[in-house]
Amino acid sequence: MSDDKKYISPAYAVRAVPIEKIQANTYNPNVVAPPEMKLLELSIWEDGYTMPCVCYYLAQEDRYELVDGFHRYLVMKTSKRIYERENGCLPVTVIDRDLSNRMASTIRHNRARGTHNIELMTHIVAELKKAGMSDEWIIKNIGMDKDELLRFKQISGIAALFADKDFSIPEKQNTK
């Protein structure tokens, strides 16, 4: 992008596009497991759309093809409450790139998200527990299952994280 004119990032021109004018691309290899999809729906419900989807505008069809944001798009298509609240419109930024560059953009967007650092997630769980959040709250709002939360608590080695659990040692049975 070495033009003589001043470059302006697409993020400065977010559009509200009716979901019916948006279509998925055929080259996105990213998949999201059902628990993470539920968490994404909860995140969008609780926080709204905080990141626009990235699209390419197909002028001849007057449609938008997704480059990044397929799962955010899918949430709107499958969640009636979000569709209604958002008036059926998805926040979109538009890039004007040829197909090869759109494919590369899709992969870059997917891979740039990274993964969660176990040490930092353990610290977050510890902080939430110290703040008085219940296991149920953490499971619901962070998108963990009980076993995952237990592993983070075990990794932390902080006994206080188990303070709300009732542990008992089985009594010895009389064998006489």
C-alpha positions as CSV (number, residue, x, y, z in Angstrom):
1,M,0.0,0.0,0.0
2,S,2.6,2.6,-1.0
3,D,0.4,5.3,-2.5
4,D,1.3,9.0,-2.5
5,K,-2.1,9.8,-1.0
6,K,-2.6,9.4,2.8
7,Y,-3.7,5.9,3.8
8,I,-6.8,5.6,6.0
9,S,-7.5,2.3,7.8
10,P,-10.9,0.7,7.1
11,A,-11.7,0.7,10.8
12,Y,-12.4,4.4,10.5
13,A,-15.3,3.7,8.2
14,V,-17.5,1.1,9.9
15,R,-20.9,0.5,8.1
16,A,-24.1,-1.0,9.4
17,V,-24.9,-3.6,6.7
18,P,-28.1,-5.7,6.6
19,I,-27.1,-9.3,7.3
20,E,-29.0,-10.4,4.2
21,K,-26.5,-8.5,2.0
22,I,-23.5,-10.5,3.6
23,Q,-22.3,-13.8,2.4
24,A,-19.6,-16.2,3.7
25,N,-16.5,-16.8,1.7
26,T,-15.5,-20.3,0.5
27,Y,-11.9,-20.2,1.8
28,N,-12.1,-19.8,5.6
29,P,-10.5,-22.8,7.4
30,N,-11.3,-21.5,10.9
31,V,-13.7,-23.5,13.0
32,V,-15.1,-22.8,16.5
33,A,-16.3,-25.5,18.8
34,P,-19.9,-25.3,20.2
35,P,-18.9,-24.1,23.7
36,E,-16.9,-21.2,22.2
37,M,-19.8,-20.4,19.9
38,K,-22.1,-20.2,23.0
39,L,-19.5,-17.9,24.6
40,L,-19.3,-15.7,21.5
41,E,-23.1,-15.4,21.5
42,L,-23.0,-14.4,25.2
43,S,-20.1,-12.0,24.6
44,I,-22.0,-10.3,21.8
45,W,-25.2,-10.2,23.9
46,E,-23.4,-8.8,27.0
47,D,-20.9,-6.4,25.3
48,G,-22.4,-5.9,21.8
49,Y,-20.4,-6.1,18.7
50,T,-17.0,-4.7,19.7
51,M,-15.2,-5.6,16.5
52,P,-16.6,-5.1,13.0
53,C,-16.5,-7.9,10.5
54,V,-14.2,-7.4,7.5
55,C,-15.7,-7.7,4.1
56,Y,-15.1,-7.2,0.4
57,Y,-17.8,-5.4,-1.5
58,L,-19.1,-7.2,-4.6
59,A,-20.3,-4.2,-6.6
60,Q,-22.0,-6.2,-9.4
61,E,-24.2,-8.1,-6.8
62,D,-24.5,-5.3,-4.3
63,R,-23.4,-7.8,-1.6
64,Y,-20.5,-8.1,0.9
65,E,-18.3,-11.2,1.1
66,L,-16.8,-11.9,4.5
67,V,-13.0,-11.9,4.9
68,D,-13.0,-12.0,8.7
69,G,-15.8,-12.3,11.2
70,F,-17.6,-15.4,10.0
71,H,-18.5,-16.5,13.5
72,R,-19.7,-13.1,14.6
73,Y,-21.9,-13.1,11.4
74,L,-23.1,-16.6,12.2
75,V,-24.1,-15.5,15.7
76,M,-26.4,-12.8,14.2
77,K,-27.9,-15.3,11.8
78,T,-28.7,-17.8,14.5
79,S,-29.5,-15.6,17.6
80,K,-32.9,-14.1,17.3
81,R,-32.3,-11.8,20.3
82,I,-29.1,-10.4,18.8
83,Y,-30.6,-10.0,15.3
84,E,-33.5,-8.1,16.8
85,R,-31.4,-5.9,19.0
86,E,-29.0,-5.0,16.2
87,N,-31.9,-4.4,13.8
88,G,-30.5,-7.1,11.5
89,C,-27.4,-5.1,10.7
90,L,-23.8,-6.2,11.2
91,P,-20.9,-3.7,11.7
92,V,-18.6,-4.0,8.7
93,T,-15.4,-2.5,7.4
94,V,-14.5,-3.0,3.8
95,I,-11.2,-3.8,2.2
96,D,-10.6,-3.6,-1.5
97,R,-8.3,-6.4,-2.3
98,D,-8.1,-9.1,-5.0
99,L,-9.1,-12.7,-4.1
100,S,-5.6,-13.9,-3.3
101,N,-5.1,-11.0,-0.9
102,R,-8.5,-11.6,0.7
103,M,-7.5,-15.2,1.3
104,A,-4.3,-14.1,2.8
105,S,-6.1,-11.6,5.0
106,T,-8.5,-14.3,6.2
107,I,-5.6,-16.5,7.3
108,R,-3.7,-13.5,8.9
109,H,-6.8,-12.5,10.9
110,N,-7.4,-16.1,12.1
111,R,-3.8,-16.7,13.1
112,A,-3.2,-13.3,14.7
113,R,-5.7,-14.0,17.4
114,G,-3.3,-16.4,19.1
115,T,-4.2,-18.5,22.1
116,H,-4.6,-17.9,25.8
117,N,-1.5,-18.1,27.9
118,I,-2.1,-20.6,30.7
119,E,-0.2,-18.6,33.3
120,L,-2.2,-15.4,32.6
121,M,-5.5,-17.4,32.6
122,T,-4.6,-18.9,35.9
123,H,-3.9,-15.4,37.3
124,I,-7.3,-14.2,36.0
125,V,-9.1,-17.1,37.6
126,A,-7.3,-16.4,40.9
127,E,-8.2,-12.7,40.7
128,L,-11.9,-13.5,40.0
129,K,-12.0,-15.9,42.9
130,K,-10.3,-13.3,45.2
131,A,-13.0,-10.8,44.0
132,G,-15.7,-13.2,45.3
133,M,-16.9,-14.7,42.0
134,S,-18.4,-18.1,42.3
135,D,-17.3,-21.1,40.2
136,E,-20.6,-20.9,38.4
137,W,-20.1,-17.2,37.5
138,I,-16.6,-18.0,36.1
139,I,-17.9,-21.0,34.2
140,K,-20.7,-18.9,32.6
141,N,-18.9,-15.7,32.0
142,I,-15.5,-16.9,30.9
143,G,-16.7,-19.9,29.0
144,M,-14.9,-22.6,31.0
145,D,-16.2,-26.0,32.0
146,K,-15.9,-27.4,35.5
147,D,-12.8,-29.5,34.7
148,E,-11.0,-26.6,33.1
149,L,-11.7,-24.3,36.0
150,L,-10.5,-27.1,38.4
151,R,-7.2,-27.4,36.4
152,F,-6.6,-23.6,36.6
153,K,-7.2,-23.7,40.3
154,Q,-4.8,-26.6,40.7
155,I,-2.2,-24.9,38.7
156,S,-2.4,-21.8,40.8
157,G,-1.7,-23.8,44.0
158,I,-3.6,-21.3,46.0
159,A,-5.7,-23.0,48.6
160,A,-8.1,-20.1,48.9
161,L,-9.4,-20.9,45.4
162,F,-10.9,-24.1,46.9
163,A,-12.4,-22.3,49.9
164,D,-16.0,-22.6,48.6
165,K,-15.7,-26.4,48.1
166,D,-16.7,-29.0,50.7
167,F,-14.2,-31.7,50.9
168,S,-14.6,-34.8,53.0
169,I,-12.4,-37.8,53.8
170,P,-14.3,-41.1,53.8
171,E,-14.4,-42.7,57.1
172,K,-12.5,-46.0,57.5
173,Q,-14.8,-48.9,57.3
174,N,-14.8,-51.4,60.1
175,T,-13.7,-54.7,58.6
176,K,-14.6,-56.9,61.7
